Amino acid sequence: MQMNQNTLVIQEDEIDLRELFLTLIKNKMTIVLITSAITIAGALHAYTKTPIFEVKSTIQIGHIGESLIDDPANISKILSVIFNVNDKSSSDEITDANVKSIAQVKSVKNFIEVVTEGTSNDSALRKNMDVTAYTKNLYLDKIDQYILEKNHQIEKLKKEIIKIDTFDIKNLQEQIKLLEKDGIKKDEDKIIFLQKTELSSIESKISYHSKKLIEYTKEINKLNENSLKLADKTASMISSVQTLNYQNLILNSQNQLENLKVEKQILLQEKIPNLQRNINKIKNETIRKLQYKVDVELPEQKISILKHIESLEFSMSKSNIKNSELVGEYILHDYPAKPKKKLIIVVSFVTGFILSIFLVFFMEFVKNFRREAISK
């Protein structure tokens, strides 16, 4: 019994498939007409719609030193606003050309891709070139300001070099000359004066008092010898007075000699050495330090400034500053990017075929429904 039921189901299925196939055969002209109509409509649409050409370009973001002029994502946003990339109302209607997209290249951080569309390759290319030119001009002021600041720094450093050459070195040289003239020369003149005048005067006085001391001593000796021979008390008294006077003179000369010797010692051991030490100090310390500045410090400072200038000049060179520029060539094709004619025709054909089959089955369903309604 169960086998008979299964056989009946299979037979009913076979009858249904046969009926479906017969329905399609019976309405084949309808299917062909509907499919052809939709396919032809799609073809007409594909061939009558204004062709849209697409041009692509890649822009390398400029840099100042090791830093990019701006973040590529930020540049993409600015350009998208300027060229209405995200404006749907303008993007759906292409009069001549517009910008389809501006986006950062994912694989490389300092590149952006620009895609433009136009009714011709020329219009799309011109629009793409406009974006490239605008991108180049976008940060010219920033580059010019950077160069202006560096030039200002260079001029300031050059003035420092001029100051070193015309003022600092000459000022130090004048100080050295002044020290040699007013410091060393004066002390040397003092030493000469002390040696030739004061020392000579002291030695003359020492010689004078030494001679006088000898002379007074001899006179006392004579008086002593004579006093022994004199018997007269009056003469003896006179001799004693004379001896006392000579003794006072001797004492005075001795004091003078002691003072002169001390004065000479001070002159030789203090005044002249102090002056000589001062001369040596000026020569070995003050002048040497000043001369070291002239010969070493200022030239080194000048070299350091020149190196800084060289570094600033390099920072303004093309190797260090680069504006945004097109990389490679503009990419364009001889055929339009839209509409895709073959795809539209194929899609139209498939759509028409499926729709025609659906309509045929629907119409057949309606007919069968009416028959059943009439038969009842």
C-alpha positions in Angstrom: 0.0 0.0 0.0 2.8 2.4 0.9 4.7 1.6 -2.3 1.6 2.5 -4.3 1.4 5.9 -2.5 5.1 6.7 -3.3 4.5 5.8 -6.9 1.5 8.1 -7.0 3.5 11.0 -5.6 6.3 10.5 -8.1 3.8 10.3 -10.9 2.2 13.5 -9.7 5.6 15.2 -9.6 6.4 14.1 -13.0 3.1 15.4 -14.2 3.8 18.8 -12.6 7.3 19.1 -14.2 5.9 18.1 -17.5 3.2 20.7 -17.2 5.7 23.3 -16.2 7.9 22.5 -19.2 4.8 22.5 -21.5 3.8 25.8 -20.1 7.2 27.3 -20.9 7.1 25.8 -24.4 3.6 27.1 -25.0 4.6 30.6 -23.9 8.0 30.6 -25.4 7.2 33.6 -27.6 6.1 35.6 -24.6 9.3 34.7 -22.8 11.4 35.6 -25.9 9.5 38.9 -26.3 9.8 40.0 -22.7 13.4 38.9 -22.4 14.2 40.6 -25.7 12.4 43.8 -24.7 14.2 44.1 -21.3 17.5 43.2 -22.9 17.0 45.8 -25.7 16.0 48.3 -23.0 19.1 47.6 -21.1 21.2 47.8 -24.2 19.6 51.1 -25.2 20.3 52.4 -21.7 23.9 51.3 -21.8 24.6 52.8 -25.2 22.6 56.0 -24.7 23.8 56.9 -21.2 26.6 59.5 -21.1 29.9 57.6 -20.8 31.9 58.4 -17.7 35.7 58.2 -17.9 37.8 57.8 -14.8 41.3 59.1 -14.2 43.5 58.1 -11.2 46.6 59.7 -9.7 48.8 59.3 -6.7 50.2 62.3 -4.8 53.1 62.1 -2.5 52.7 64.4 0.5 55.6 66.9 0.8 57.9 67.1 3.8 60.0 69.5 5.8 63.0 67.6 7.1 61.7 64.3 8.4 58.2 65.6 9.2 55.4 65.5 6.7 53.8 68.9 5.8 50.5 67.6 7.2 48.9 64.4 8.1 47.7 62.6 4.8 44.3 61.9 6.4 43.9 65.5 7.2 44.9 66.6 3.7 42.4 64.1 2.3 39.6 65.6 4.4 40.5 69.2 3.4 40.6 68.3 -0.3 37.3 66.3 0.0 35.6 69.4 1.4 37.1 71.7 -1.2 36.1 69.5 -4.2 32.8 68.3 -2.8 33.7 64.6 -2.7 31.1 63.7 -0.1 28.4 65.8 -1.5 25.9 63.2 -2.8 23.8 65.7 -4.7 26.7 66.8 -6.8 28.3 63.4 -7.2 25.1 61.9 -8.8 25.1 64.6 -11.5 28.2 64.9 -13.7 28.0 67.9 -15.9 31.6 67.8 -17.1 33.9 66.4 -14.4 34.0 65.9 -10.6 36.2 64.3 -8.0 35.0 60.8 -7.1 37.3 60.1 -4.2 40.4 61.3 -2.3 41.8 58.9 0.1 45.1 57.9 1.9 46.8 55.0 0.4 46.6 52.3 3.0 49.9 50.6 2.4 51.9 53.8 2.4 51.3 56.6 4.9 52.5 59.6 2.9 50.5 59.0 -0.3 47.0 59.8 -1.3 45.0 58.6 -4.3 42.8 61.0 -6.3 40.1 59.6 -8.5 38.2 61.9 -10.9 35.3 61.3 -13.3 34.3 63.1 -16.4 32.3 62.9 -19.6 35.7 62.6 -21.4 39.2 61.6 -20.6 40.3 65.2 -21.1 37.8 66.7 -18.6 38.5 64.0 -16.0 42.2 64.6 -16.5 41.9 68.3 -16.1 39.9 67.9 -12.9 42.6 65.5 -11.6 45.3 68.0 -12.5 43.3 70.7 -10.7 43.4 68.6 -7.5 47.1 68.0 -7.9 47.8 71.7 -8.4 45.7 72.7 -5.5 47.5 70.2 -3.3 50.8 71.6 -4.3 49.7 75.2 -3.6 47.9 74.2 -0.3 51.1 74.4 1.8 53.3 76.8 -0.2 52.7 79.5 2.5 53.9 77.0 5.2 57.0 76.2 3.2 57.7 79.9 2.5 57.2 80.8 6.1 59.7 78.0 7.1 62.2 79.3 4.6 61.7 82.9 5.8 62.3 81.9 9.4 65.5 80.0 8.5 66.8 83.0 6.4 66.1 85.3 9.3 68.1 83.0 11.6 70.9 82.9 9.0 71.0 86.8 8.8 71.1 86.9 12.6 74.1 84.5 12.7 75.9 86.4 9.9 75.5 89.6 12.0 77.1 87.7 14.9 80.1 86.8 12.7 80.4 90.4 11.6 80.3 91.4 15.3 83.1 88.9 16.1 85.3 90.1 13.2 84.7 93.8 13.5 84.1 94.3 17.2 84.9 91.4 19.5 88.4 90.6 18.2 89.4 94.2 17.7 88.1 95.1 21.2 90.2 92.3 22.7 93.2 93.3 20.7 92.8 96.9 21.9 92.6 95.6 25.5 95.9 93.7 24.9 97.6 96.7 23.5 96.3 98.9 26.3 97.6 96.4 28.9 100.9 96.2 27.2 101.1 100.0 26.9 99.5 101.2 30.2 100.0 98.2 32.4 103.3 96.5 31.5 105.0 99.6 30.2 104.1 101.6 33.2 105.4 98.9 35.6 108.5 98.5 33.5 109.1 102.2 33.6 108.6 102.1 37.4 111.2 99.3 37.7 113.7 101.2 35.6 113.0 104.3 37.7 113.5 102.4 40.9 116.6 100.6 39.6 118.3 103.6 38.0 117.1 106.5 40.1 116.0 105.5 43.6 118.4 102.5 44.0 121.2 104.6 42.7 120.3 107.4 45.0 120.1 105.0 48.0 123.5 103.5 47.1 125.0 107.0 46.7 123.7 107.9 50.2 125.0 104.7 51.6 128.3 105.3 50.1 128.3 108.9 51.4 127.4 107.9 54.9 129.8 105.0 54.9 132.6 107.4 54.0 131.5 109.9 56.6 131.4 107.2 59.2 135.0 106.2 58.4 136.0 109.9 58.4 134.3 110.6 61.7 135.9 107.5 63.2 139.4 108.6 62.1 138.7 112.1 63.6 137.8 110.6 66.9 140.9 108.4 66.9 143.0 111.5 66.3 141.3 113.4 69.0 141.8 110.6 71.4 145.5 110.4 70.6 145.9 114.2 71.0 144.0 114.3 74.3 146.5 111.9 75.8 149.3 114.4 74.9 147.4 117.5 76.1 148.1 118.6 79.7 145.9 121.6 79.6 142.4 120.9 81.1 140.8 123.5 78.8 142.2 121.8 75.7 141.2 118.5 77.1 137.6 119.7 77.6 137.5 121.0 74.0 138.7 117.7 72.7 136.1 115.9 74.7 133.3 118.1 73.3 134.7 117.5 69.7 134.8 113.8 70.4 131.2 113.9 71.6 130.1 115.7 68.5 131.8 113.2 66.2 130.2 110.4 68.2 126.8 112.0 67.5 127.7 112.3 63.9 128.7 108.7 63.8 125.5 107.6 65.5 123.5 109.7 63.0 125.4 108.2 60.1 124.9 104.7 61.4 121.1 105.3 61.7 121.1 106.7 58.2 122.9 103.7 56.9 120.5 101.3 58.7 117.5 103.2 57.3 119.0 103.2 53.8 119.8 99.5 53.9 116.2 98.8 55.0 114.9 101.0 52.2 117.2 99.3 49.7 116.1 95.9 50.9 112.4 96.9 50.5 113.2 98.3 47.1 115.0 95.1 45.9 112.9 92.5 47.7 109.4 94.1 47.6 108.8 97.0 45.3 110.7 95.7 42.2 109.6 92.1 42.6 106.0 93.2 43.1 106.1 95.2 40.0 107.7 92.3 38.1 105.1 89.9 39.4 102.4 92.3 38.3 104.0 92.4 34.8 104.2 88.6 34.7 100.6 88.3 35.8 99.5 90.7 33.1 101.5 88.8 30.5 100.8 85.2 31.7 97.3 85.5 32.8 95.3 88.6 31.7 96.9 89.0 28.2 97.2 85.3 27.7 93.5 84.8 28.4 92.6 87.7 26.1 94.9 86.3 23.4 93.4 82.8 23.9 90.0 84.3 23.2 91.3 86.0 20.1 93.2 83.0 18.8 91.0 80.1 19.9 87.6 80.9 21.5 86.3 83.4 19.0 87.5 81.5 15.9 85.9 78.3 17.4 82.7 80.3 18.0 82.8 81.6 14.4 83.3 78.1 13.1 80.4 76.9 15.2 78.2 79.7 13.8 79.3 78.9 10.2 78.4 75.2 10.8 75.0 76.3 12.1 74.5 78.5 9.0 75.5 75.5 6.8 72.9 73.4 8.7 70.2 76.0 8.2 71.1 76.4 4.5 70.8 72.6 4.1 67.4 72.7 5.9 66.2 75.0 3.1 67.6 72.8 0.3 65.5 70.7 -2.0 66.9 67.6 -0.3 65.2 68.7 3.0 62.1 70.5 1.7 59.8 68.9 -0.8 56.4 70.0 -1.8 53.6 67.6 -2.5 53.9 66.2 -6.0 52.5 63.7 -8.5 54.0 60.3 -8.4 54.2 58.5 -11.7 51.7 59.4 -14.4 48.0 60.0 -14.6 46.2 56.7 -15.1 43.5 56.8 -17.7 41.9 54.4 -20.2 40.5 54.6 -23.7 37.2 53.1 -22.6 34.8 54.6 -20.1 34.5 53.4 -16.5 30.8 53.7 -16.6 28.4 52.5 -17.9 29.7 48.9 -18.1 27.8 47.9 -21.3 28.4 44.2 -21.3 27.5 43.8 -17.7 24.3 45.9 -18.1 23.2 43.8 -21.2 23.9 40.5 -19.4 22.1 41.6 -16.3 19.2 42.9 -18.4 19.0 39.6 -20.3 19.1 37.5 -17.1 16.6 39.8 -15.4 14.3 39.7 -18.4 14.5 36.0 -18.7 13.7 35.4 -15.0 10.9 38.0 -15.1 9.4 36.5 -18.3 9.3 33.0 -16.7 7.7 34.5 -13.6 5.1 36.3 -15.7 4.3 33.2 -17.7 3.7 31.1 -14.6 1.7 33.9 -13.1 -0.5 34.3 -16.2 -0.9 30.5 -16.3 -1.9 30.4 -12.7 -4.5 33.1 -13.3 -5.9 31.2 -16.2 -6.1 27.9 -14.3 -7.7 29.8 -11.4 -10.4 31.2 -13.7 -11.1 27.8 -15.3 -11.6 26.2 -11.9 -13.8 29.0 -10.9 -16.0 28.6 -14.0 -16.1 24.8 -13.8 -17.4 25.1 -10.2 
